[in-house]
C-alpha cells in the first residue's frame, strides 16, 4: 500500500493548522494590546492630566500585571500599547461604527427598540471579529512599524509585510535597505502616492524596478576585487534572498543560459520568469561602467527570447542590466523609447536612509519643476481693457 500520499496530505493539514493557530494567537495578542492601550488612554483622560501622574499609573500597572501574568507588561511595552491605540484608533473606530450601524439596522428590521442595542458585549464581539482582519501582523511587527515616523512609509511597509508574509527580520531588512525610497525613485508622483495606499502593484515592467538594488546579503567586501562570475555565484548561493530583493512574482529559471544564432554562441547571466507580468526577465551583471555595447547586447538577448522562446500568450521579454555605474543619458540615447530594457545600479552595502531620502527630495523637486504649468506669453495685440 502506498501511504506516502496520505502522509503528505496529513503533513500539509498539520502545517496549515499550526499556521492558522499561530496567526490566531498573534491576532488575539494584537487586539488585546490595542484594548489595553484604549483603557490606558481612557483612564488618563478621566484622571489627572499630568505627565507625572501618567508615569506613576503605568509603573504601578506594570508591576501588578507582571506579578500576576509574567513577562510582556513592562512599562515600555505598556507605552507601546498606548501609542498603538492612538495610532490605529481611527481604523478600528470606522469598523466599530459600521458594526453598530449594522446592529441598529438589524434590530429596526426586527421591529425591536434601537435603545436595547448594547454598545458593549455584542458590539465588541462583532467588532472584534471585523477588527481581526485589520491586524494581520504580529505585535512585534507593529512595535517596529510604530517607530517609522513617516505615515505613508509606515503604511507601505505594513501592506508589504502582510502581502508577502515577511517575518520581522525580513521587514527590518527591507526597511533598512530603503525599499520604499528605492521604489519611489523609479516612479512618477502619482505612483509614489499609490505605494502608501496599495503597496507595490506590479502591472507593467517599470513597476518592478528599484534604484538601486541592494545586495549586502551576498557578503562581498566592497573594497575587494571580484569578477562578474564571482558576483553571479554569490547570487546563486543566496538565491532566496536575491528573489526577495527582486520583488514580487519572480521565479528562477536558469543561469548562464546559452543560445546559438548563426553559429555564434551567446550567454545570458541569469534568466527569471515573472508570473505577475507573465514574461521572461533577463539579467546581465556588469561590475564596471555600463556601455552602449552592453545595452545593444541586452537588446539582442531580449529580441531572441521574444522571437524564439516566449509563447504567443506571454508578454514581451524584459531585460535588466545590473551595473556598478550607469549613465542615464547614455541609456536614454541608446535605447528606443518603448524598449523593455532597464539599467539599474547595485550596491553591496546597506544605503543610508538619510541619503536615499535626500535623493527622493531632489527627485520630487525636479519632478515638480518639470511638470509645473507653463505660463503663457503675453499677447502683444491685446491691450489692457480689451479691444477698442
Phi, psi and omega in degrees: 000131180273104183259358182297322178297318177297320179299316179299318180295316179295318180299315179297321180295316180296317179297318179297319180295318179293321179295317179295320179296318179296318178296321179296317179297317178300315182296316179298319179297317182295315180296322177297316178298321179297316182289325175297316177300322178299313181297321180297314180296317179298320179295319179296321182290332180266349181256203180287133184266063178234144181299321181296320178298316179298319179296319180296317180299312181295323179296311179296317180298318180298314181298316183293315182292322179295321178295324184273320187245352179091208185293160177108356183235037175295162179299322179297318181292324176296323176295322177297321178295319178299315180292323180301315178298316182295325182285326189246007185296325181296323180296316182285325180301318179298319180294318181289324177297321177298319181294316178299318178298319180295318180294319179297315179296321180297314182291328177295319179295329181272008180058039177252158181289133180294329183294343180279356178286120179278127177281006184262260193296311183297314180295318181299316181297315180290318181293325180296321178297320178287321182296331181302325180286345179276338182239096185255000181252172179280165178300321179298323176299313184292325177299318178293316182298325182294342179281350178276115188287321181288116185295324178296316179295318180299316181294323177300311182293328177295315179297313183294320180297322179289312184294327184257004180054045179291135168288170179299316176300322179293319177299315180297320181296316180295322177293312182295334178275000177068041182303316182301312181293322182292323176289322181296324182292345180253018182229164173275177188300318181295320180291329177296318178297324179295331180302317183281341182266326186232352188082196181278115178256124181260101179241336179213163186308322182300334184290341183260359184275139176242151176227103356266180168272138183249120186240039183295336182290347180289338178076021179271129179292130182301324185272353183278159177274129179215155182256172177296326178292325176296318179297316180296317180297319179297322178295315180297321180295331181243044188299321181299318179289325178294321177297322177296321179289324178298320177116204190285139167084006184274135174236136181275133178251305183198164172241153181049050180290118185257137172219155184241136179220116182053050178069357176266140181257137179229151183226127174264131185302304184222136178239126177236169173229133177256114185287339179283321177269348181055057180207158172284147176232115181261134180237125174247138183258132179229119182271350179252201180283136181290136180243166178292335176294322178297318180294319178296321179296316179296323177300320179293319178301313181298317179299319180297313181296322180296324186267335187234351185241307185291152178270170184296329184272001177264156181277162182304147181293146179247137177245135177234124175260110177269113187229160179281327179223139177219158179238109184301322181295320179296317180298313182295323182285327186279319187266146173294156187297330183264013183292140177265045181236135184228141175248128181220139179282153172239156173220151188262017179217156178292131182285159174285128179301322181295319179297316179295321180293324177295319176299320181293321177295318177298316179298316181297317179295319178295321180295318179296319180295319183289330186251009179289148181299137180276131180286142180281140177292148181297146180271111184292342183272351182254110181274160179299133180095359176090176182291147179279000000 
